[in-house]
Amino acid sequence: MKLELIIRSNSSDIDFALLKDGKLIEFNNETNNNKFSVGDIFLAKTGKILTGLNASFVNVGYPKDGFLHYHDLGPQVQSLNKFIKKVSTGKYKDYTLKNFQFEKDIDKNGSIDQVLKTKQNVLVQIVKEPISTKGPRISSEISIAGRYLVLVPFSKRVSVSQKIADPKEKERLKRLAKSIKPAGFGVILRTVAQGKKVAELDKDLQNSLERWKKMCGQIANTETPTKVLSELNRASSILRDVLNDSFTSIVTNDETLFQEINDYLLEIYPEKQSILKLHNPKTPIFEKYGIERQIKSAFGKTVSMNKGAYLVIEHTEALHVIDVNSGNRSNKANSQEENALEVNIIAATEIARQLRLRDMGGIIVVDFIDLHSNENRQKLYDHLKAEMSLDRTKHKILPPSKFGLVQITRQRVRSEMNIKTQEPNPNINGEVEAPIVLIEKLQVELDRIIANKDNSKTIALHVHPFVASYLQKGIISEQIKWFFKYKKWIKVLPRDAYQYLQYRFEFR
């Protein structure tokens, strides 16, 4: 398996594309003005206490207040509140919790008005970004994620990722974690901790502990609401969560980002520094790796698959619906049941990819082609679970019903990735303008350019792939005619991201 992370940066945001054997499996976007990312920690102030909902609204600085439910307070919230009150004075500077006197755990079935009061300072963490008209979902059970483990202040628990199946390895990791765990902190071992030595785990724990101490130092005499600890930037957090031995390259087109990632790799995975590359700016980075084309083909309402089969994906307020169709697929199977199973297996693989790619959350209902055999339904279910096992987002899959319906729930922590794949009609009268009309426009533009520009410079023309094909078609193509006319070769570069009538001249 070949994994590549391609990072495109521009002035306003950063796009992250994760490729598996050249195929796009994850696509993320981070805007520079996003101040409420999952994992960010705020010193905030409680607003209205809603005893009926057993929750409180909390001002974290977003136009809509954050929502804090009683069950998201964490059992040791009384200890956390006491600690924040002492640290806020600026006089208490023992952030290690070694000598801190803990309070009793709150009652699991208690009421929020017994724990929080209006206009009280609280330390909260974003667990779900603002979506649509809703403010962020927050929690007072603070955690600081590292490469191999998660540090949980005010906890005594030591646990291991459920994805580590070997009981001996689980026991080994628990034993190591207990030997290095500081008093007053809990530890959750992540999947990537498997097989790691105690020195590597301890180094990661110390880094997280330093982040906790630095955060505590910012709380003293701070006005609310204030962000006191930021989650790692998206590039670093993706690398922290997914980087492994399978990665063959990390490529970015931004020098500053290149240096940031290089420094982060030096800290967490120095042996992988050699796979980091800075992209040559002559060709747009997403064009070079075929990502732009994959985005346009993968984010539409209809998604094509192998051998003519396709998916139809519909989004509603309540849930997402995916319909599996065999289309005009040639049938070489011995029976209708075998054909249906084959199409469903292909669809299950693509659906697992689409859920990650679009970051679809909530309830997803998939209408597979009906299977009459219980054995075949089980095969489909097992295959879908295996394909979804690579998904880092929490999810649950129910077995297929007799009607072929599969229900999936997938945790929603940020807005769904929604990319417009349809382009406006280039002619409002409904008629498509012939390529020759655009060619005439290009001809006029070229006459002006050749007359005014330095002839020593190379000229490249960026156009829609259809227009590029027209320009290069035939033995005496338009491109050849330009060469004879101007005694200069005009390089034609097809651009998947361009609309039909869009073009741009570049001088090198």
C-alpha positions in Angstrom: 0.0 0.0 0.0 1.3 3.4 -1.0 0.1 6.4 1.0 0.8 10.0 -0.1 -0.2 13.3 1.6 -0.5 16.2 -0.8 -0.9 19.7 0.8 -1.9 22.7 -1.3 -1.6 26.1 0.4 -2.9 29.5 -0.8 -3.5 32.9 0.9 -6.8 32.0 2.5 -6.8 28.2 3.3 -5.0 24.9 3.0 -6.2 21.7 1.3 -5.1 18.3 2.4 -5.5 15.3 0.1 -4.6 11.8 1.3 -4.0 9.3 -1.6 -3.9 5.5 -1.3 -2.2 4.0 -4.3 -2.9 7.2 -6.2 -6.6 7.2 -5.3 -8.1 10.1 -3.2 -9.4 8.7 0.1 -9.5 11.8 2.3 -9.9 15.5 1.5 -9.7 18.2 4.2 -9.8 22.0 4.1 -8.5 24.3 6.8 -9.3 28.0 6.6 -7.0 30.5 8.3 -9.9 32.2 10.2 -11.2 28.9 11.8 -10.9 29.7 15.5 -12.9 26.8 16.7 -11.3 23.5 15.7 -11.8 20.2 17.5 -9.3 19.9 20.3 -9.0 23.6 21.0 -9.3 24.5 24.8 -10.9 27.7 26.0 -11.2 29.4 29.3 -14.9 30.3 29.0 -17.9 31.7 31.0 -21.1 29.9 31.6 -24.4 31.5 30.4 -27.9 30.2 31.0 -28.3 27.0 33.0 -30.9 24.8 31.4 -32.1 22.3 34.1 -34.7 20.8 31.8 -31.9 19.8 29.3 -29.4 19.2 32.1 -27.0 21.4 30.2 -25.6 24.9 30.1 -24.8 27.4 27.3 -21.2 28.6 27.5 -19.7 31.7 25.9 -16.5 30.7 24.0 -16.4 33.7 21.8 -18.5 32.2 18.9 -21.7 34.1 17.8 -23.7 31.1 19.1 -22.8 29.9 22.6 -21.3 26.4 23.0 -23.5 23.6 24.4 -22.2 21.8 27.5 -24.2 18.8 28.7 -24.0 17.3 32.2 -22.6 14.1 30.9 -19.8 16.0 29.2 -18.6 17.6 32.4 -16.4 14.6 33.3 -16.5 12.9 36.8 -13.7 15.2 38.1 -15.2 18.5 37.1 -15.3 19.7 40.7 -11.5 19.2 40.9 -11.0 21.0 37.6 -13.1 24.0 38.7 -11.2 24.2 42.0 -7.9 24.0 40.1 -8.9 26.7 37.6 -10.0 29.0 40.5 -6.6 28.7 42.2 -4.6 29.0 39.0 -6.6 32.1 37.9 -5.2 34.1 40.8 -1.7 33.8 39.5 -0.4 32.7 42.9 -0.8 28.9 42.4 1.9 27.6 40.1 2.0 23.9 40.8 0.6 22.6 37.5 1.8 19.0 37.9 -1.3 18.1 40.2 1.2 16.1 42.4 0.2 17.9 45.6 -3.3 18.9 44.5 -6.2 17.9 46.8 -8.9 16.3 44.6 -12.6 16.6 45.1 -15.1 13.8 45.0 -16.5 12.6 41.6 -19.8 14.1 40.7 -22.9 11.9 40.7 -23.6 10.2 37.3 -27.2 11.1 37.5 -26.9 14.5 39.1 -28.1 17.9 37.9 -26.0 20.5 36.2 -27.2 23.4 38.5 -25.5 21.5 41.4 -22.2 21.8 39.7 -22.2 25.0 37.6 -23.5 28.5 38.3 -24.2 31.3 35.8 -21.2 33.5 34.9 -18.7 30.9 36.3 -15.3 30.5 34.6 -14.9 27.0 33.2 -12.2 25.2 31.1 -13.8 23.6 28.1 -12.6 21.7 25.0 -14.2 21.8 21.5 -15.5 18.3 20.7 -17.7 19.3 17.7 -17.1 22.3 15.5 -20.0 24.8 14.9 -22.2 23.3 12.2 -25.0 25.2 10.3 -26.9 27.3 12.9 -25.5 25.5 15.9 -22.7 26.6 18.1 -19.8 24.3 19.1 -20.3 21.2 21.3 -17.9 21.3 24.2 -16.7 19.2 27.1 -15.0 19.8 30.4 -13.3 16.4 30.3 -10.0 17.8 29.0 -7.6 15.7 27.0 -4.3 16.5 25.2 -3.5 14.2 22.3 0.1 13.2 21.5 1.6 10.9 18.9 1.3 7.7 21.0 -0.9 8.6 23.9 -3.6 11.0 25.1 -3.0 12.7 28.4 -6.1 13.2 30.6 -5.8 15.6 33.6 -7.7 14.8 36.8 -8.1 11.1 35.9 -6.5 7.9 37.2 -7.6 5.7 34.3 -5.1 3.9 32.0 -6.6 2.4 28.9 -5.6 1.1 25.5 -7.1 1.6 22.1 -9.7 -1.1 21.2 -8.0 -1.5 17.8 -5.1 -3.2 19.4 -6.4 -6.8 19.5 -3.4 -8.6 21.1 -4.1 -9.0 24.9 -0.4 -9.4 25.7 0.4 -6.2 23.9 -2.4 -4.4 25.7 -1.1 -5.6 29.1 2.5 -4.6 28.2 1.4 -1.1 27.2 -0.7 -0.7 30.3 2.2 -1.7 32.5 4.5 0.8 30.7 2.0 3.6 31.0 1.5 3.0 34.7 5.3 3.2 35.2 5.6 6.6 33.6 2.2 8.2 34.3 2.4 11.3 36.6 0.1 11.5 39.6 -3.2 13.2 38.9 -3.2 12.3 35.2 -4.8 9.5 33.2 -3.4 8.0 30.0 -5.1 6.5 26.9 -2.7 4.6 24.6 -3.4 5.1 20.9 -3.2 2.5 18.2 0.1 3.7 16.9 1.7 3.0 20.3 1.7 -0.7 19.5 5.2 -2.2 19.7 6.7 1.1 21.0 9.3 1.2 23.7 8.9 3.0 27.1 11.4 5.7 26.1 9.3 6.7 23.1 6.1 6.7 25.1 7.7 8.7 27.9 9.0 11.3 25.5 5.5 11.8 24.0 4.0 12.0 27.5 6.5 14.7 28.5 5.7 16.7 25.4 1.9 16.6 26.2 2.7 17.5 29.9 4.7 20.5 28.7 1.7 21.6 26.6 -0.5 21.3 29.7 1.8 23.4 31.9 2.1 26.0 29.2 -1.7 26.2 28.9 -2.0 26.6 32.7 0.4 29.4 32.6 -1.9 31.3 30.3 -4.9 31.0 32.5 -3.7 33.4 35.2 -5.4 36.8 35.1 -6.9 36.0 31.7 -10.2 37.5 30.5 -12.9 35.2 29.3 -13.5 33.9 26.7 -10.0 33.1 25.6 -8.4 30.2 23.7 -5.6 28.9 26.0 -4.5 25.9 23.9 -4.8 25.4 20.2 -5.0 22.0 18.6 -2.0 21.4 16.3 -2.5 22.9 12.8 -4.3 20.5 10.4 -1.1 19.3 8.7 0.5 18.3 12.0 -2.7 16.8 13.4 -3.2 14.6 10.3 0.5 13.5 10.4 0.2 12.8 14.1 -2.9 10.6 13.6 -2.1 8.8 10.3 1.6 8.8 9.7 3.1 5.3 9.6 5.6 3.2 7.7 3.3 3.0 4.6 3.7 6.7 3.8 5.9 7.1 0.8 5.7 10.9 0.3 4.5 14.2 1.8 4.4 17.0 -0.7 3.5 20.7 -0.3 3.7 23.8 -2.5 4.4 26.2 0.4 7.9 26.9 1.8 6.7 28.0 5.2 4.5 24.9 5.6 7.3 22.7 4.3 9.5 24.0 7.2 6.8 23.5 9.8 6.2 19.9 8.7 9.9 19.3 8.5 10.3 20.5 12.2 7.3 18.4 13.3 8.7 15.3 11.5 12.0 15.8 13.2 10.2 15.7 16.5 7.9 12.8 16.0 9.2 10.7 13.1 12.8 11.7 12.1 13.3 8.7 9.9 10.4 9.9 7.6 12.0 13.4 7.0 13.3 12.2 3.6 9.8 11.7 2.2 8.9 15.3 2.6 9.2 17.3 -0.7 8.6 20.8 -1.9 6.6 20.9 -5.1 7.9 22.6 -8.2 5.5 25.5 -8.8 5.5 25.2 -12.6 2.5 22.8 -12.5 -0.3 23.3 -10.0 0.2 20.6 -7.3 -3.3 19.1 -7.5 -3.1 18.9 -11.2 0.3 17.1 -11.0 -1.2 14.3 -8.8 -4.6 14.1 -10.6 -6.4 15.3 -7.5 -8.5 18.0 -9.2 -10.0 15.5 -11.6 -10.8 13.0 -8.8 -12.5 15.8 -6.7 -14.8 16.7 -9.6 -15.7 13.0 -10.2 -16.1 12.0 -6.6 -18.2 14.8 -5.0 -21.2 14.8 -7.4 -24.6 13.4 -6.7 -23.8 10.4 -8.9 -20.5 8.5 -8.4 -19.3 6.1 -11.1 -17.7 2.8 -10.1 -16.1 -0.1 -12.0 -17.9 -1.9 -14.9 -20.8 0.6 -15.2 -22.1 0.4 -11.6 -22.8 3.7 -9.8 -23.9 5.3 -6.5 -26.6 8.0 -6.1 -25.9 10.1 -2.9 -28.7 12.2 -1.5 -28.4 14.5 1.6 -31.3 15.5 3.8 -31.6 17.4 7.1 -32.1 14.2 9.0 -29.9 11.7 7.2 -27.9 10.7 4.1 -29.2 8.1 1.6 -27.0 6.1 -0.7 -28.5 4.0 -3.5 -26.5 1.3 -5.2 -27.2 0.7 -8.9 -25.7 -1.9 -11.3 -26.3 0.4 -14.3 -25.3 -0.9 -17.7 -22.7 -3.3 -16.2 -22.0 -6.4 -18.3 -23.1 -9.5 -16.4 -20.6 -12.4 -16.5 -21.9 -13.9 -13.3 -23.6 -17.3 -13.3 -26.7 -15.9 -11.5 -28.5 -12.8 -10.6 -27.5 -13.3 -6.9 -23.8 -13.5 -7.8 -24.1 -10.4 -9.9 -25.8 -8.5 -7.1 -23.2 -9.6 -4.6 -20.3 -8.5 -6.9 -21.9 -5.1 -7.4 -22.5 -4.7 -3.7 -18.9 -5.6 -2.8 -17.6 -2.9 -5.3 -20.2 -0.4 -3.9 -19.2 -1.2 -0.2 -15.5 -0.3 -1.0 -16.5 3.0 -2.7 -19.0 3.9 0.1 -16.3 3.5 2.8 -14.2 5.9 0.7 -17.0 8.3 0.1 -17.8 8.6 3.9 -14.2 9.5 4.6 -13.8 11.7 1.6 -16.9 13.8 2.3 -16.7 13.4 6.1 -20.3 12.4 6.2 -21.7 12.2 9.7 -24.9 11.3 11.5 -27.2 8.6 10.1 -26.4 7.0 6.7 -28.8 4.6 5.1 -27.4 2.5 2.2 -29.8 0.7 -0.2 -27.8 -2.2 -1.5 -29.1 -4.5 -4.3 -31.2 -7.2 -2.7 -29.5 -10.4 -1.6 -31.6 -13.4 -0.9 -28.8 -15.6 0.7 -28.0 -15.0 4.4 -24.4 -16.1 3.6 -24.0 -13.4 0.9 -25.5 -10.8 3.2 -22.9 -11.8 5.8 -20.1 -11.5 3.2 -21.3 -8.0 2.3 -21.4 -7.0 5.9 -18.0 -8.3 6.7 -16.5 -6.6 3.6 -18.0 -3.3 4.5 -16.7 -3.5 8.1 -13.2 -4.4 6.8 -13.3 -1.4 4.5 -14.5 0.9 7.2 -11.9 -0.3 9.7 -9.4 2.2 8.2 -11.8 5.1 9.1 -10.5 6.9 12.2 -13.9 8.5 12.9 -16.1 6.6 15.4 -18.8 4.7 13.6 -21.2 1.8 13.9 -22.6 -0.5 11.2 -25.7 -2.6 11.5 -26.1 -5.9 9.4 -28.1 -5.7 6.1 -31.9 -6.1 6.5 -33.9 -8.4 4.3 -34.6 -5.4 2.1 -30.9 -4.8 1.6 -30.7 -1.7 3.7 -27.6 -1.1 5.8 -27.7 1.6 8.6 -24.5 3.4 9.5 -23.9 6.0 12.2 -20.7 8.0 11.9 -19.6 10.7 14.4 -20.1 14.2 13.2 -17.4 16.6 14.6 -17.2 19.2 11.8 -19.2 20.4 8.8 -19.5 17.9 5.9 -17.1 18.5 3.0 -19.3 19.9 0.3 -17.8 20.7 -3.1 -19.8 22.1 -6.0 -19.0 20.0 -9.1 -21.5 21.5 -11.5 -20.4 24.5 -13.5 -22.6 27.3 -14.8 -23.8 27.1 -18.4 -21.4 29.2 -20.4 -24.2 30.7 -22.4 -27.4 32.0 -20.7 -29.4 31.2 -23.7 -28.7 27.5 -23.2 -26.4 27.1 -26.3 -22.9 26.0 -25.8 -20.4 28.3 -27.5 -18.2 26.6 -30.1 -14.5 26.2 -29.3 -13.6 28.2 -32.4 -15.2 31.3 -30.8 -12.9 31.0 -27.8 -10.0 30.4 -30.2 -10.6 33.7 -31.9 -10.5 35.4 -28.4 -7.2 33.6 -27.7 -5.9 34.7 -31.1 -6.6 38.4 -30.3 -5.0 38.0 -26.9 -1.9 36.4 -28.4 -1.5 39.2 -30.9 -1.5 41.7 -28.1 0.9 39.6 -25.9 3.4 39.0 -28.7 3.5 42.7 -29.6 4.0 43.8 -26.0 6.0 41.1 -24.2 9.6 40.1 -24.3 10.0 37.4 -27.0 12.6 35.6 -24.9 9.9 34.5 -22.4 8.1 31.2 -22.7 4.3 31.5 -23.0 2.0 28.8 -21.5 -1.7 28.8 -22.0 -3.9 27.2 -19.2 -7.3 26.1 -20.5 -10.1 23.6 -19.9 -9.1 20.0 -21.1 -11.8 20.1 -23.9 -10.3 23.4 -25.3 -6.8 22.0 -24.9 -7.8 19.0 -27.0 -9.2 21.2 -29.7 -6.1 23.3 -29.8 -3.8 20.2 -30.2 -6.1 18.2 -32.6 -4.8 17.2 -36.0 -1.4 17.4 -37.8 -1.8 21.1 -38.6 -3.4 22.0 -35.2 -4.1 25.5 -33.9 -1.0 25.2 -31.7 1.1 24.5 -34.9 -0.5 27.4 -36.7 0.4 29.7 -33.8 4.0 28.4 -34.0 4.3 29.3 -37.8 2.7 32.7 -37.2 4.6 33.9 -34.1 7.8 31.8 -34.6 7.3 30.8 -31.0 5.9 27.6 -29.3 2.9 28.3 -27.1 2.7 25.5 -24.5 -0.9 24.3 -23.9 -1.6 23.0 -20.4 -5.0 21.3 -19.7 -6.4 22.3 -16.3 -9.1 20.1 -14.7 -10.1 22.9 -12.3 -10.9 25.4 -15.1 -14.5 26.1 -16.3 -15.2 25.7 -20.0 -14.5 29.3 -21.1 -11.8 30.0 -18.5 -8.2 30.5 -19.6 -4.9 32.1 -18.4 -1.6 33.0 -20.1 1.5 32.5 -18.1 5.0 33.9 -18.8 8.1 32.1 -17.7 
